[in-house]
Amino acid sequence: MVVALLVINVPYAVHQWQLHRVGSDGISVTATVVSTDVTGDDVVVSFKLPASVDPDQKVRTARVDAKHGAAAAASGALTPASGLLSIDA
């Protein structure tokens, strides 16, 4: 019985710990916006991370809401507070 409870609950606990680490660890950076494309109610923002964290300067995409997409297009920057809905690494 105890083994079954461990088998069921340990993966969930590890998952929750990883979510906590993603939210609290890491480096906050401002990305340079390469382009923006409106798709329905959202905006797909193409961006590059700073060379200090991504030496290859790969172009990445993120989906944000219209308000934050317009702000990213106007400022040319994507910040951690940019209302990210999803990101394509």
DSSP file (Angstrom, degrees, kcal/mol; ACC not computed):
  #  RESIDUE AA STRUCTURE BP1 BP2  ACC     N-H-->O    O-->H-N    N-H-->O    O-->H-N    TCO  KAPPA ALPHA  PHI   PSI    X-CA   Y-CA   Z-CA
    1    1 A M     >        0   0    0      0, 0.0     4,-2.0     0, 0.0     5,-0.1   0.000 360.0 360.0 360.0 -45.4    0.0    0.0    0.0
    2    2 A V  H  >  +     0   0    0      1,-0.2     4,-2.2     2,-0.2     5,-0.2   0.893 360.0  53.3 -64.8 -39.6    2.8    2.5    0.9
    3    3 A V  H  > S+     0   0    0      1,-0.2     4,-2.7     2,-0.2    -1,-0.2   0.907 107.4  51.6 -62.6 -41.8    4.7    1.6   -2.3
    4    4 A A  H  > S+     0   0    0      1,-0.2     4,-1.9     2,-0.2    -1,-0.2   0.909 109.2  50.0 -62.3 -41.7    1.6    2.3   -4.4
    5    5 A L  H  X S+     0   0    0     -4,-2.0     4,-2.6     2,-0.2     5,-0.3   0.894 112.1  47.9 -64.3 -39.2    1.2    5.7   -2.7
    6    6 A L  H  X S+     0   0    0     -4,-2.2     4,-2.6     2,-0.2    -2,-0.2   0.925 109.7  51.9 -66.1 -44.6    4.8    6.6   -3.4
    7    7 A V  H  < S+     0   0    0     -4,-2.7    -1,-0.2     1,-0.2    -2,-0.2   0.860 116.8  40.9 -60.6 -35.9    4.6    5.5   -7.0
    8    8 A I  H  X S+     0   0    0     -4,-1.9     4,-0.6    -5,-0.2    -2,-0.2   0.896 123.2  35.5 -78.9 -42.1    1.5    7.7   -7.5
    9    9 A N  H  X S+     0   0    0     -4,-2.6     4,-2.4    -5,-0.2     5,-0.2   0.780 102.0  68.0 -91.3 -28.5    2.6   10.8   -5.5
   10   10 A V  H  X S+     0   0    0     -4,-2.6     4,-2.6    -5,-0.3     5,-0.2   0.931 100.0  50.1 -62.5 -46.5    6.4   11.1   -6.0
   11   11 A P  H  > S+     0   0    0      0, 0.0     4,-2.4     0, 0.0    -1,-0.2   0.901 112.1  49.2 -58.6 -37.9    6.1   12.0   -9.8
   12   12 A Y  H  X S+     0   0    0     -4,-0.6     4,-2.5     2,-0.2    -2,-0.2   0.920 111.0  49.2 -65.1 -43.1    3.6   14.7   -8.9
   13   13 A A  H  X S+     0   0    0     -4,-2.4     4,-2.1     2,-0.2    -1,-0.2   0.901 111.5  48.9 -63.9 -40.7    5.8   16.1   -6.1
   14   14 A V  H  X S+     0   0    0     -4,-2.6     4,-2.4     2,-0.2    -1,-0.2   0.911 110.5  51.6 -64.6 -42.2    8.8   16.2   -8.5
   15   15 A H  H  X S+     0   0    0     -4,-2.4     4,-2.2    -5,-0.2    -2,-0.2   0.926 110.0  48.5 -60.0 -45.9    6.7   17.9  -11.1
   16   16 A Q  H  X S+     0   0    0     -4,-2.5     4,-2.1     1,-0.2    -1,-0.2   0.886 110.1  52.1 -62.9 -39.1    5.6   20.6   -8.6
   17   17 A W  H  X S+     0   0    0     -4,-2.1     4,-2.3     2,-0.2    -1,-0.2   0.909 109.0  50.4 -63.4 -42.2    9.2   21.1   -7.5
   18   18 A Q  H  X S+     0   0    0     -4,-2.4     4,-2.4     2,-0.2    -2,-0.2   0.896 108.9  51.5 -63.8 -40.5   10.2   21.6  -11.1
   19   19 A L  H  X S+     0   0    0     -4,-2.2     4,-1.9     1,-0.2    -1,-0.2   0.905 109.9  50.3 -61.7 -40.7    7.5   24.2  -11.7
   20   20 A H  H  X S+     0   0    0     -4,-2.1     4,-1.5     1,-0.2     5,-0.2   0.924 110.8  48.8 -62.4 -44.4    8.6   26.0   -8.6
   21   21 A R  H  X S+     0   0    0     -4,-2.3     4,-3.0     1,-0.2    -2,-0.2   0.893 108.4  53.2 -64.5 -40.1   12.2   26.0   -9.8
   22   22 A V  H  < S+     0   0    0     -4,-2.4    -1,-0.2     1,-0.2    -2,-0.2   0.902 112.8  45.2 -61.0 -40.4   11.2   27.3  -13.3
   23   23 A G  H  < S+     0   0    0     -4,-1.9    -1,-0.2    -5,-0.2    -2,-0.2   0.743 125.4  29.1 -75.5 -23.5    9.3   30.2  -11.6
   24   24 A S  H  < S+     0   0    0     -4,-1.5    -2,-0.2    -3,-0.2    -3,-0.2   0.679 110.1  62.7-114.7 -21.2   12.0   31.1   -9.1
   25   25 A D  S  < S+     0   0    0     -4,-3.0     2,-0.1    -5,-0.2     0, 0.0  -0.462  74.6  54.8 -97.1 173.1   15.4   30.2  -10.7
   26   26 A G  S    S-     0   0    0     -2,-0.1     2,-0.4     2,-0.0    -4,-0.0  -0.415  81.9 -67.3 102.3-176.0   17.1   31.6  -13.8
   27   27 A I        -     0   0    0     -2,-0.1     2,-0.5    26,-0.0    -2,-0.1  -0.966  34.9-135.3-121.1 129.3   18.0   34.9  -15.2
   28   28 A S        +     0   0    0     -2,-0.4     2,-0.3     2,-0.0    -2,-0.0  -0.748  36.1 169.2 -83.6 126.6   15.6   37.6  -16.2
   29   29 A V        -     0   0    0     -2,-0.5     2,-0.5    49,-0.0    20,-0.0  -0.882  34.8-122.8-132.2 164.1   16.6   39.1  -19.6
   30   30 A T        -     0   0    0     -2,-0.3     2,-0.2    49,-0.1    49,-0.2  -0.954  28.8-148.9-109.1 125.1   15.1   41.4  -22.2
   31   31 A A  E     -A   78   0A   0     47,-3.0    47,-2.3    -2,-0.5     2,-0.5  -0.611  15.3-117.5 -93.7 153.1   14.9   39.9  -25.7
   32   32 A T  E     -AB  77  48A   0     16,-2.5    16,-2.3    -2,-0.2     2,-0.4  -0.794  28.4-127.8 -89.9 125.6   15.2   41.9  -28.9
   33   33 A V  E     + B   0  47A   0     43,-2.0    14,-0.3    -2,-0.5     3,-0.1  -0.593  26.3 179.7 -76.4 128.2   12.0   41.7  -31.0
   34   34 A V  E     -     0   0A   0     12,-3.4     2,-0.3     1,-0.4    13,-0.2   0.834  65.2 -24.1 -93.6 -44.2   12.7   40.6  -34.6
   35   35 A S  E     - B   0  46A   0     11,-1.5    11,-3.0     2,-0.0    -1,-0.4  -0.982  52.2-141.6-161.4 164.9    9.1   40.7  -35.9
   36   36 A T  E     - B   0  45A   0     -2,-0.3     2,-0.4     9,-0.2     9,-0.2  -0.993  11.3-171.4-134.4 143.1    5.5   40.4  -34.9
   37   37 A D  E     - B   0  44A   0      7,-2.2     7,-3.4    -2,-0.4     2,-0.4  -0.993  21.3-132.3-135.8 126.8    2.5   38.7  -36.6
   38   38 A V  E     + B   0  43A   0     -2,-0.4     2,-0.4     5,-0.2     5,-0.2  -0.648  24.9 178.6 -79.1 128.8   -1.1   39.0  -35.5
   39   39 A T  E >   - B   0  42A   0      3,-2.7     3,-1.7    -2,-0.4     2,-0.3  -0.840  59.6 -59.9-132.7  95.3   -2.9   35.6  -35.3
   40   40 A G  T 3  S-     0   0    0     -2,-0.4    -1,-0.0     1,-0.3     0, 0.0  -0.538 118.3 -15.6  69.9-127.2   -6.5   36.0  -34.2
   41   41 A D  T 3  S+     0   0    0     -2,-0.3    25,-1.0    -3,-0.1    -1,-0.3   0.514 130.7  66.0 -87.0  -5.8   -6.6   37.6  -30.8
   42   42 A D  E <  S-BC  39  65A   0     -3,-1.7    -3,-2.7    23,-0.2     2,-0.4  -0.600  71.7-133.8-113.2 171.8   -2.9   36.9  -30.1
   43   43 A V  E     -BC  38  64A   0     21,-3.0    21,-2.7    -5,-0.2     2,-0.6  -0.996  10.7-143.2-127.3 131.8    0.4   38.1  -31.5
   44   44 A V  E     -BC  37  63A   0     -7,-3.4    -7,-2.2    -2,-0.4     2,-0.5  -0.861  20.9-161.8 -93.8 119.9    3.3   35.8  -32.4
   45   45 A V  E     -BC  36  62A   0     17,-3.3    17,-2.0    -2,-0.6     2,-0.4  -0.901   6.8-155.2-107.2 123.7    6.5   37.6  -31.5
   46   46 A S  E     +BC  35  61A   0    -11,-3.0   -12,-3.4    -2,-0.5   -11,-1.5  -0.836  29.9 163.1 -94.0 134.5    9.8   36.5  -33.0
   47   47 A F  E     -BC  33  60A   0     13,-2.8    13,-3.1    -2,-0.4     2,-0.4  -0.948  34.8-134.3-149.5 164.6   12.8   37.4  -30.9
   48   48 A K  E     -BC  32  59A   0    -16,-2.3   -16,-2.5    -2,-0.3    11,-0.1  -0.981  22.7-133.6-122.4 137.4   16.4   36.9  -30.0
   49   49 A L        -     0   0    0      9,-0.5   -18,-0.1    -2,-0.4     5,-0.1  -0.469  43.0 -81.7 -79.5 159.7   17.8   36.5  -26.5
   50   50 A P    >>  -     0   0    0      0, 0.0     4,-1.9     0, 0.0     3,-1.7  -0.275  37.7-116.9 -60.2 149.9   21.0   38.4  -25.5
   51   51 A A  T 34 S+     0   0    0      1,-0.3     6,-0.1     2,-0.2    -2,-0.1   0.753 111.2  70.0 -60.0 -24.9   24.2   36.9  -26.6
   52   52 A S  T 34 S+     0   0    0      1,-0.2    -1,-0.3     2,-0.1    -3,-0.0   0.771 114.5  24.7 -66.6 -24.6   25.2   36.5  -23.0
   53   53 A V  T <4 S+     0   0    0     -3,-1.7    -2,-0.2     1,-0.2    -1,-0.2   0.579 135.7  31.7-112.8 -16.1   22.5   33.8  -22.6
   54   54 A D    ><  +     0   0    0     -4,-1.9     3,-1.8     1,-0.1    -1,-0.2  -0.676  60.0 178.5-142.4  83.7   22.3   32.5  -26.2
   55   55 A P  T 3  S+     0   0    0      0, 0.0    -4,-0.1     0, 0.0    -1,-0.1   0.779  82.7  59.4 -59.2 -27.1   25.6   32.8  -28.1
   56   56 A D  T 3  S-     0   0    0     -5,-0.0    -5,-0.1     2,-0.0    -2,-0.0   0.662  96.0-142.3 -76.7 -14.8   24.0   31.2  -31.2
   57   57 A Q    <   -     0   0    0     -3,-1.8     2,-0.1     1,-0.2    -6,-0.1   0.884  27.7-173.6  54.7  43.4   21.4   34.1  -31.4
   58   58 A K        -     0   0    0      1,-0.1    -9,-0.5   -10,-0.0     2,-0.5  -0.446  26.4-118.7 -66.9 137.0   18.7   31.7  -32.5
   59   59 A V  E     -C   48   0A   0     -2,-0.1     2,-0.2   -11,-0.1   -11,-0.2  -0.698  39.2-175.9 -79.3 125.7   15.4   33.4  -33.5
   60   60 A R  E     -C   47   0A   0    -13,-3.1   -13,-2.8    -2,-0.5     2,-0.3  -0.724  13.6-137.1-117.1 166.2   12.6   32.1  -31.2
   61   61 A T  E     -CD  46  88A   0     27,-1.3    27,-3.3   -15,-0.2     2,-0.3  -0.945  15.7-177.6-128.3 151.0    8.9   32.7  -31.1
   62   62 A A  E     -CD  45  87A   0    -17,-2.0   -17,-3.3    -2,-0.3     2,-0.5  -0.989  22.2-132.8-141.7 148.3    6.4   33.4  -28.3
   63   63 A R  E     +CD  44  86A   0     23,-2.8    22,-3.3    -2,-0.3    23,-1.5  -0.911  33.1 168.9-104.2 126.2    2.6   33.9  -28.4
   64   64 A V  E     -CD  43  84A   0    -21,-2.7   -21,-3.0    -2,-0.5    20,-0.2  -0.841  38.3 -91.4-128.6 165.4    1.4   36.9  -26.4
   65   65 A D  E  >  -C   42   0A   0     18,-0.8     4,-2.4    -2,-0.3   -23,-0.2  -0.294  45.7-100.6 -73.4 167.7   -2.0   38.7  -26.1
   66   66 A A  H  > S+     0   0    0    -25,-1.0     4,-2.4     1,-0.2     5,-0.2   0.868 119.6  53.4 -59.5 -41.3   -2.7   41.7  -28.4
   67   67 A K  H  > S+     0   0    0      1,-0.2     4,-1.7     2,-0.2    -1,-0.2   0.938 114.6  40.1 -60.6 -48.7   -1.9   44.4  -25.8
   68   68 A H  H  > S+     0   0    0      2,-0.2     4,-2.4     1,-0.2    -1,-0.2   0.819 112.6  56.8 -73.1 -29.7    1.5   43.0  -25.0
   69   69 A G  H  X S+     0   0    0     -4,-2.4     4,-2.4     2,-0.2    -2,-0.2   0.913 107.5  47.8 -64.5 -42.7    2.2   42.2  -28.7
   70   70 A A  H  X S+     0   0    0     -4,-2.4     4,-2.3     2,-0.2    -2,-0.2   0.894 112.2  49.9 -64.2 -39.6    1.6   45.9  -29.5
   71   71 A A  H  X S+     0   0    0     -4,-1.7     4,-2.5    -5,-0.2     6,-0.3   0.902 111.0  49.1 -66.0 -40.6    3.9   47.0  -26.7
   72   72 A A  H  X S+     0   0    0     -4,-2.4     4,-2.3     2,-0.2     5,-0.5   0.904 112.3  48.4 -65.1 -41.0    6.6   44.6  -27.9
   73   73 A A  H  < S+     0   0    0     -4,-2.4    -2,-0.2     1,-0.2    -1,-0.2   0.906 114.6  45.6 -65.1 -41.1    6.3   45.8  -31.4
   74   74 A A  H  < S+     0   0    0     -4,-2.3    -2,-0.2     1,-0.2    -1,-0.2   0.892 122.4  34.5 -70.1 -39.9    6.5   49.5  -30.3
   75   75 A S  H  < S-     0   0    0     -4,-2.5    -2,-0.2     2,-0.2    -1,-0.2   0.719  95.5-133.8 -89.6 -21.8    9.4   49.0  -27.9
   76   76 A G  S  < S+     0   0    0     -4,-2.3   -43,-2.0    -5,-0.3     2,-0.3   0.659  72.5 102.0  75.7  15.1   11.3   46.4  -29.8
   77   77 A A  E     -A   32   0A   0     -5,-0.5     2,-0.5    -6,-0.3    -1,-0.3  -0.971  56.7-156.4-135.7 148.6   11.8   44.4  -26.6
   78   78 A L  E     -A   31   0A   0    -47,-2.3   -47,-3.0    -2,-0.3   -49,-0.0  -0.989  23.0-176.9-122.9 119.4   10.2   41.4  -24.9
   79   79 A T    >   -     0   0    0     -2,-0.5     3,-1.9   -49,-0.2   -49,-0.1  -0.643  43.9 -99.5-112.9 168.4   10.5   41.3  -21.2
   80   80 A P  T 3  S+     0   0    0      0, 0.0     4,-0.3     0, 0.0     3,-0.3   0.757 123.9  55.8 -58.5 -23.0    9.5   38.7  -18.5
   81   81 A A  T 3  S+     0   0    0      1,-0.2    -3,-0.0     2,-0.1     0, 0.0   0.140  74.8 110.0 -93.8  20.0    6.4   40.8  -17.8
   82   82 A S  S <  S-     0   0    0     -3,-1.9   -17,-0.2     1,-0.1    -1,-0.2   0.224  92.1-107.7 -85.7  16.1    5.3   40.7  -21.5
   83   83 A G        -     0   0    0     -3,-0.3   -18,-0.8     1,-0.2   -15,-0.1   0.890  43.4-162.7  67.1  41.1    2.3   38.5  -20.9
   84   84 A L  E     +D   64   0A   0     -4,-0.3   -20,-0.2     1,-0.2    -1,-0.2  -0.354  19.3 179.4 -61.7 129.0    3.7   35.4  -22.5
   85   85 A L  E    S-     0   0A   0    -22,-3.3     2,-0.3     1,-0.4   -21,-0.2   0.783  70.9 -16.3 -95.1 -39.1    1.0   32.8  -23.3
   86   86 A S  E     -D   63   0A   0    -23,-1.5   -23,-2.8     2,-0.0    -1,-0.4  -0.978  59.7-148.6-159.6 160.3    3.4   30.3  -24.8
   87   87 A I  E     -D   62   0A   0     -2,-0.3     2,-0.7   -25,-0.3   -25,-0.3  -0.995   8.4-147.2-137.1 141.9    6.9   30.1  -26.1
   88   88 A D  E      D   61   0A   0    -27,-3.3   -27,-1.3    -2,-0.4    -2,-0.0  -0.902 360.0 360.0-108.3 103.1    8.5   27.9  -28.8
   89   89 A A              0   0    0     -2,-0.7    -1,-0.1   -29,-0.1   -27,-0.1   0.487 360.0 360.0 -71.8 360.0   12.1   27.3  -27.7
